[in-house]
Structure formats: structure tokens, C-alpha cells
Amino acid sequence: MAKKKGKVRIITLECTEARKLGQTPSRYTSTKNIQNHPERIELKKYNPFMKKHTVHKEIK
């Protein structure tokens, strides 16, 4: 019998502001419950290359 995939997925968050400026984007990994939050997540995280908190968006 095949195993069912869980409802919790590992996602990657990437800095959006660094991409616009052509700098190195920081990336974080996190988990999310796809049943409760099917849309893409946006969180404020620290970007060590820019040395400030920026908006990080979920990427594929």
C-alpha cells in the first residue's frame, strides 16, 4: 500500500528586495500546513547581505 503524503510541506523563502537590487538574496527554509494556508507565504526575515530585515516570499 502506498504512503500518503503529509499535509505539512517544507518551503523555501527568498528575499524579494535583494533580487530587485541585483544583490545576493538570502534564503530560509520553513514548513507550512498546505491545508490551512494554500496561498504563498510572505514573512519578514533578516537578510545578512543587506544587514536589515526584508520581506521574504515563498518560492517553488
N, C-alpha and C positions, 0 to 999 in steps of 0.2 A: 504494500500500500504506500502511495506517495505521501510525503510530508507536505502539509500546508505551510505556506509562507506566513510569517507573523505579520501583525498589524503595525509593528514598530520597525521603521527603516532608518538606516544610517544615511545622513545627508551631509553635503559639503556646503559651507558658507564662504563666499568670496567677497572681498571688499569692492564696492562699486565706485568709490571716489578715486581710488588709485588707478583703476582702469581708464577713467576719463582723462587723467593727467599723464598717463603713459608710464607710471611708476610700477614697481613690483607690488602686486596685490597679495594681501595676506589671506590665508585660508584656514578655516576651522572646521572640525567635524563635530557633528552632534546627532542626536536621534530625535525622531518625531513619530507620533502616532498618526498614521495616514487616514485612519477612520475619523478622528476628531478634527484634523487640520489637513484637508486635501490640498489647499492652496499653498503657494510658496511662502516661506517664512523670511522676514526681514528682522534682523537684530542689530543693535549697536554693540560692536566689539572693538577691542583695541588693535590698531594696526601699528606694529613696531617699526615699520619702514617710514611711516609718516609721523610717528610719535604722537598720535592722538586717537580718540575714539571716532569710528566711522560706521556707516551703515553697511552691513554685510547681508547679501542676498543668497538664497538657496540656488545652487546650480545643479545641472543634471549629473 
